[in-house]
Amino acid sequence: MLDIDALIQTILLILAILLSLAVHEYAHAQYADWAGDPTPRRQGRVTLNPLAHLDPLGTILIIFMAFANYGIGWGKPVPVNPGYFRSPRRDWVLCAFVGPLSNIVLATLFAIPLRLLLTPDQRLPDTVYVDFLMALVVVNVGLAVFNMIPLHPLDGSKVLSGFLPDVFDRRYWDFQTVYGPIILFGSILILPLIGLENPLRFILLPAREFLVKLLLGV
């Protein structure tokens, strides 16, 4: 029997993910454009239109993940050419960092009306509006935390490179491009399939729960 409530919650989750991914990718594109790289604007990525930032396969997997509660999805990465940056070291790192930062800003903004709606006994009204706001807060915090994992192709790998003497160190990026995706996707997809726990969950879930509680004040 079709569970209408569960279907509505899943649809709200998918919408929250797609909207949050669009803002995340827009932030990358906008910063790169500001820093002097014309590549994102040439490819139509300096826009908040979600359609410009959706990857076909990544979107399908997002929908699957929302229904199955398992897997991974992604938006279309923003192409940048650091050779155009006015300050290659600074802008390489900050262009990566503004994506997760935009999600924290969004989560904070969406948490404000939720805090105002809290009842004296620290409960939230049971409405679709509240459910959507909650989904937006949780999704944006989750995206920020997940993308700060220092493994390629996530933003955290670029942010981490900012602590190296050379952010474009060849040995570092050779390791990241080969082993980063193996570690990342192996942890998320392969280990659960063979009955093992995803080790990243022990970092991601507590961090997400802590930040959500901090934003909501409960």
C-alpha positions in Angstrom: 0.0 0.0 0.0 1.3 3.4 -1.0 2.4 5.5 2.0 1.5 9.1 1.0 3.2 10.6 4.0 6.5 8.8 3.2 6.2 9.8 -0.5 5.7 13.4 0.4 8.7 13.4 2.7 10.8 11.8 0.0 9.7 14.4 -2.6 10.6 17.2 -0.1 14.0 15.6 0.4 14.7 15.4 -3.3 13.6 19.0 -3.8 15.8 20.1 -0.9 18.8 18.3 -2.3 18.4 19.7 -5.8 17.9 23.2 -4.6 20.9 23.0 -2.2 23.1 21.5 -4.9 22.2 24.4 -7.2 23.2 27.0 -4.7 26.4 25.1 -3.9 27.5 25.0 -7.5 26.4 28.6 -8.1 28.7 29.7 -5.3 31.7 28.0 -6.9 30.8 29.5 -10.3 30.2 33.0 -8.9 33.5 33.1 -6.9 35.5 31.8 -9.9 33.9 34.5 -12.1 34.7 37.1 -9.5 38.3 35.9 -9.2 38.8 36.4 -13.0 38.0 33.0 -14.5 35.6 33.4 -17.4 35.1 29.6 -17.8 31.9 29.2 -15.6 30.2 32.2 -17.2 31.0 30.9 -20.7 29.3 27.6 -19.8 26.3 29.3 -18.3 27.0 28.3 -14.7 26.8 31.7 -13.0 23.1 31.2 -12.4 20.8 30.0 -9.6 18.8 28.0 -12.2 18.9 24.4 -10.9 18.7 23.0 -14.4 22.2 24.5 -15.2 23.8 22.6 -12.3 22.1 19.1 -12.6 24.2 16.2 -13.8 21.9 13.6 -15.5 23.4 10.5 -13.8 23.9 12.3 -10.5 20.3 13.5 -10.4 19.0 10.0 -11.1 21.1 8.6 -8.3 19.9 11.3 -6.0 16.3 10.2 -6.6 17.3 6.6 -6.1 19.1 7.5 -2.9 16.2 9.4 -1.5 13.9 6.4 -2.0 16.3 3.7 -1.1 18.2 5.5 1.7 21.4 4.2 0.2 23.9 5.5 -2.4 25.2 8.8 -3.5 24.3 11.6 -6.0 25.9 14.8 -7.2 25.5 18.0 -9.2 27.4 19.0 -12.3 30.9 20.2 -11.2 31.8 23.7 -12.1 34.8 23.8 -14.4 37.4 26.3 -13.3 40.8 27.3 -14.8 43.1 28.5 -11.9 45.4 30.0 -14.5 42.9 32.9 -14.8 42.7 33.5 -11.0 44.2 36.8 -9.8 45.7 35.0 -6.8 45.9 31.3 -7.8 46.7 30.0 -4.4 44.1 32.0 -2.5 41.3 31.7 -5.1 41.9 27.9 -5.7 41.2 27.3 -2.0 38.4 29.8 -1.6 36.6 28.8 -4.8 36.4 25.3 -3.3 35.4 26.5 0.2 32.5 28.8 -0.8 30.5 25.8 -1.9 30.2 24.2 1.6 30.1 27.7 3.1 27.0 28.6 0.9 25.3 25.5 2.3 26.0 26.6 5.9 24.6 30.0 5.1 21.5 28.5 3.6 21.0 26.1 6.6 21.3 29.1 9.0 18.7 31.1 7.0 16.2 28.2 6.9 16.8 27.5 10.6 15.7 31.0 11.6 11.9 30.4 10.9 12.1 27.0 12.5 13.5 28.5 15.7 10.6 31.0 15.7 8.1 28.2 15.3 9.4 26.2 18.2 6.7 25.7 20.9 7.5 26.3 24.6 8.2 22.6 25.0 10.7 22.7 22.1 8.5 21.0 19.5 7.8 22.0 15.9 4.4 22.1 14.3 3.6 19.1 12.1 3.1 20.7 8.7 4.6 20.3 5.2 6.1 23.7 5.4 8.0 22.8 8.6 9.0 19.5 7.1 10.5 21.2 4.0 12.4 23.7 6.1 13.8 21.0 8.2 14.8 19.0 5.1 16.6 22.1 3.8 18.5 22.6 7.1 19.5 19.0 7.4 20.4 18.6 3.7 22.5 21.8 3.6 24.4 20.9 6.7 24.9 17.4 5.4 26.2 18.7 2.0 28.6 21.1 3.8 30.0 18.4 6.1 30.2 15.8 3.3 31.9 18.1 0.8 34.6 19.1 3.4 35.9 15.5 3.5 39.5 15.9 2.2 39.1 13.4 -0.6 39.0 14.1 -4.3 36.7 15.0 -6.0 35.2 16.7 -2.9 35.9 20.4 -2.1 37.8 19.4 1.0 40.6 18.0 -1.1 41.2 21.5 -2.5 40.8 23.2 0.8 43.3 20.8 2.4 45.8 21.6 -0.4 45.8 25.2 0.9 47.9 23.9 3.9 50.6 22.6 1.6 53.6 24.6 0.4 52.2 24.2 -3.1 48.5 23.9 -3.5 49.1 22.3 -6.9 51.7 19.8 -5.6 51.8 17.0 -8.2 52.4 14.2 -5.7 49.5 15.3 -3.6 47.1 15.5 -6.6 48.4 12.2 -8.1 47.4 10.5 -4.8 44.1 12.4 -4.6 43.0 11.7 -8.1 43.8 8.0 -7.9 43.0 7.0 -4.3 40.6 9.7 -3.2 37.6 8.4 -5.3 38.5 4.8 -4.4 38.4 5.5 -0.6 35.3 7.7 -0.9 33.1 5.6 -3.1 34.4 2.4 -1.6 33.4 3.6 1.8 29.9 4.7 0.7 29.0 2.1 -1.8 31.2 -1.0 -1.6 31.6 -1.6 2.2 27.8 -1.5 3.0 27.2 -4.0 0.1 29.5 -6.5 1.7 28.0 -6.0 5.2 30.6 -3.6 6.6 29.9 -0.2 8.2 30.8 2.9 6.3 33.6 4.5 8.4 32.7 8.0 7.1 29.4 7.8 9.0 31.2 8.0 12.3 32.5 11.4 11.3 29.6 12.7 9.2 26.6 11.9 11.3 27.8 13.3 14.6 29.1 16.4 12.9 25.8 16.9 11.1 23.7 16.3 14.2 25.8 18.7 16.2 25.5 21.5 13.7 21.7 20.9 13.2 21.1 21.1 16.9 23.3 24.2 17.1 21.3 25.9 14.4 17.9 25.0 15.8 18.9 25.6 19.4 17.4 22.3 20.6 
